[in-house]
Every structure is written in structure tokens, then in C-alpha cells.
């Protein structure tokens, strides 16, 4: 079957934002205006005590009014197929944004018009930078009291470092918000009501000043400056095209279609970011946002293909997005639901049909394509084939996990992998029923397979099963999902921080392992230097032995021992990170030396060297933002200081006050309870991992005692 729709009519986009900026509401309006839904249901509307939006389809999402998983929906707008992924805004679920951005061609970043740029917006923006995803900014909630478009744009430019191009400016704000001025089209859009089916009136920009009588001087100033703002848009956009700019300078004329092409060019290359505005809840601006998605965001392959890498991650080529190439796809998500195991994939090249066999290049195993489905949040539609640019799900793949590369077995290729953060918090997990002991292990395995930011291990001393994740809510939701999806009930222990250890200074040390007990003995000597590395550098081993004093066949045993021993440091048994281990010299015996002997010698050398280095204990430091009424700010700041926090900024956001800073994770368990009490329920906070930092020497014993309880 030939391609039904050309690639240039596809848009694979994500909707990303901070929690409560209006992502899911915006997605619901997109589905309504594209004809995918016949009614609008809002995030906080409930049915039997549960919300019922399309993309918030998990029980936990509907109960909490937040998006946890990335839900995929497809819609058609003006002949273009738009595949939309609505991603979580809560910091504990950054992994969902990470893996979505990895396979998308563009993104709509939604901002709260009152709050402006928020911490998770910033985190998501950096992820989009990392994957070079072109973006549109949509300043939402312009109808809310305290909405400040200028403040939001300033944050986009200063905090995010974006070259923001104002394609829209609001006409009014708060309860006077009636629409927006389109600086590209040269008209204003004015809605007569907030009704979902209300139509807008298009008014030339030059008539808006006389037409609108707004109560706010700031809003009137926007309207008065429209001619100047439009000139800035023309100059900024047309400057990206020499011919178009020359035409504007020489004749004073321009072609609106050419202007859109210039903006598109700048958006696709990342040179500029179009900024739009609206109120999704009040049904204003969503259709114009859809137009911008079609006009400015790239189609699959327009911004280049996907990198192909070798086993070490080095780029060796690029796979173009085309049907006329061997089949290649990337698995970006695995879930278990009523349909079985669904492996979500982005197809980058070729055609994949039902019944085909693919090679999982990452794991060296073949997978049969049994069924292919197009996914609509919690519903599916079976299809016969997928092509380059498509996003789909394969049913019942056995061995494929998130980040794996799938390819035509005759033309294997490893695609660039995703990068996932290490967990910062852990809890012990036990089944509530003895009958569920075996079921618990199976359920946890499925959860970890589906979510690469989770880790599971067994504590060797206590025998307890330990689950690690990105935050308290992350782990809580995982346990809850095991109950609702897999029928396994489990209880969580007290949350524990994932501390790290590090070498305090460079140490040169020699250790000789010698054991003789009749017959052949054991002998090995290693001389090594262990020295601190840069943050994030990991464990780096180098063999600097000359003259064969340590035979080549024993070097792998030395390296293996270093990396194994680094999993348990000498302060309190935490992982030792970011150091260089240099093997300088050694001795061996023709009869008594072996790989085992060198491994034992290296382990002991590592332990003694770490103790001699005056090792450091490192703790995760979180970036914190608290928003509340100004009345409570003094108490909040005092409490942050008591928690060993460091205040970096404070001020006003709309009608609310905010404080930002860095706080050790170990001091933040149960913070929501304090905040509710201190602000009478009028405060909220967001917190995300930022970096590891040395624990003050005076606090080490106290923290370790606290962890031991």
C-alpha cells in the first residue's frame, strides 16, 4: 500500500510545560477543534469522583489531575496529520518528557501567563535543547488575574536564552482578555464570548486602538505599540532571508506567505522561537496555535535524520527519514495495559508491516511484528503497516525495552540512545500478602522495564527489595500502578536518600596480596593512583604499566575490580563516583598469580586508598521554588534556612510571592505537609534534582544516624 499522506503533511509534536500550566486542557481543545471529540471535558471536571480527559487516562492521573505518562493522540488540521504527545509537568516524571522529546520533530511549550517561566519549564527547555527540538511558545491563561505577558516573554528571553519572536500579543488581560493581535497576519482576533463554538472577528491592527477600551494601562500600551511591534517582527524574520529582506528595504512591501516561510526557517533551525498567546480554558487562541504548528514546526526529516552510532556511542552516520531505505525504528516507551505489552516506536525509515521480523540491534534478538496499533491515549486502532515518520505501538514484543533500536535484520543499525538520569531516592518494598512475594518481583520487573528512571535491587544485608526513583511521588505512583494494573499490593518503607561518596584527594597506594596454604598459592601486587575527577565524569580507568610487570591478561580483572568495588564506599557503603584509577605498576608470580589474585589485590588497594584520601560524602541538592502569598514568605524563607537551604532569588509572580533556592533532598521529606500548615493551604512548591554536593563534615554523622533509623 502506497503512502496515503506525504511526509510534509505530518507533524509529530509534544506539548510540554510546568505542572498546571494548561497542557492537558490545551490538548483537549486541540482534539475538539480538530473534530476528534464532540465535547470538551476539563481536567478538574469529574465523573464518579474521577476526571475524564482523553490524555489523562490512568486512574492515578485522573485522581490527581496531573499527567503522569505521555499520552499519544492523533488529529487532522487543514489536511495535516498532527500526532500529539501530552507530557507530564511534575518534576518526578521528567523521564516521560525526556523520551518523548527524543522522538519528536517539534514541541509546543505552554506557559502559565501568571507564573511565567517555572522550574520544570526550564528543565524541559534544556532537554529540548539537548535533543535540538524546534519550539513554539504558547502563553496560556491570559484570562487569569495577574496574567503578565511582558513578564513571561522576559523570562523566555532571559531565563531560557531564547530568541523570542512575538507573533501574537494579547488584547487585554484577566477578565478583559478578548483575543490577540496577530503581528504576522496584521489583524486582531476578537472573540465575542468564551463559548467553545464562538467565532472570532478579524480586525485590522490599525483599527484596534479605537475599537478597544481597556482598563489596564499596560494592556493599552500593547495596543498602542502594535505598529512598532509588527515592524520588529518583519525585520527579525525577514533578516533570515536575504532576498525577502532586500525586497522589504527597497519596496516596503512583503509577501505574508514569504514572511511565514522566513519564520518557519528560523524555527526549524532554532534561530528563533515564535511566541503566541491565548486562553485554552476560555477557548481563545487554540485554532491559531494549530495554524502555527502547521506553519512553523517541521515535518519528519525536515530538520535532519537520526544519528547512527557504534557500540561506544560514537556517531558513525545519519539515517534520513524516508520510505526508500531499510526499516529502522526507535522504541521510546513500553507499557503494560489491557491490550498487553505495548512498545511505542518512532519509525525513522522504511516500511514495517504486520508479520515482519525485526532485529533488536541493541540486544541482538529478533522480534516478530504481530500487531501494529495506532494509539489514542487509552484506546487503540489496529493498522497493517507504518512508514517513515510514523509513531505507533507494536503489541507483545518480548525483549525490547525503552531506548532499543529496531531494524531490518539484513541492514542492522544502532540509533542514538536516550539518556536517563540516575535515581536520587529509594524505598524498601514489601508485599502486603505472603502470597504476593513472587508476584511482587514480577510486577517490579515490569515497572522497571517500562520506566528507565526506576531501579530495583536487593539489599545484600537485609534481603529487602529496594526500589529507586526520582522522587516521593514517582515511587508512590509506581506502587499504586502495581496495584491497579497488575493486582499486586505492596507497602513502602521510609524514603531514603541516594548519597554518594568521593575521593577527597589523590592517593598513590600499593597493595600486595599473598596467600600460601599448600600447593599453588595466590600472589598479586598492584600500585595505583586514585584521584578525584570532574563532576559527572564517572569512573575512568587507565592502564599505565610498562615493561609487562602486570601481564596483559590480568588488566581486565584489575579494571573490573575497580568498578565493582566502587559500588560500595568506605564511609557508609554508598557508591563512589567521579574518580580516575590509574594502574602504574605491579608484580606477579609465574605460578601463583591469577585474575582472581589481581582482583583481590585491587579491591583491597581501592578500599585502603579511599580511606587514606579523606573521602567525602555527597548528597543530592534540589532546586526549589515556593509560591505563596507574600504574608507567608518570611516563615518560608526561615524554614528553608533551617533545612540547610541556600536562597538564590525572591520576588513577585503576578499576585503571588515566590522564593527560589537550593536545598538538600534529605531535609525535604514531607515538606508538603509543612507548607500546607504554614500557608493555610495557600502555597505550592516544585523541586527537581540539580547536583550533588559535599556534606559538611559536622553533618555526616548526624545524617548517617538519621538514615540508619
Secondary structure, 3 states (H helix, E strand, C coil): CCCCCCHHHEEEEEEEECCCCCHHHHHHHHHHHCCCCCCCCCCCCEECCEECCCCCCCHHHHHHCCCCCCEEEEEEECCEEEEEEECCCCHHHHHHHHHHHCCCCEEEEEEECCCECCHHHHHHHHHHHHCCCEEEEEEECCCCCCCCHHHHHHHHHHCCCCCEEECEEEECCHHHCCEEEECCCCEEEEECCCCCCCCEEEEEHHHHHHHCCCCCHHHHHHHHCHHHHHHHHHHHHHCCCHHHHHHHHHHCCCCHHHHHHHHHHHHHHCCCEEEEECECCCCECHHHHHHHHHHHCCCCCCCCCEEEECCCCCEEEEECCECCCCCEEEEEEEEEECCEEEEEEEEEECEEECCCEEEECCCCEEEECCEEEEEECCEEEEECEEECCCEEEEECCCCCCCCCEEEEHHHCCEECCCCCCCCCEEEEEEECCHHHHHHHHHHHHHHHHHCCCCEEEECCCCCCEEEEECCHHHHHHHHHHHHHHHCCCEEECCCEECCEEECCCCEEEEEEEEECCCCCCEEEEEEEEEEECCCCCCEEEEECCCCCCCCHHHHHHHHHHHHHHCCCCCCCCCCECCEEEEEEEEECCCCCCCHHHHHHHHHHHHHHHHHHCCCEEEEEEEEEEEEECHHHHHHHHHHHHHCCCEEEEEEEECCEEEEEEEEEHHHCCCHHHHHHHHCCCCCEEEEEEEEEEECCHHHHHHHHHHHHC
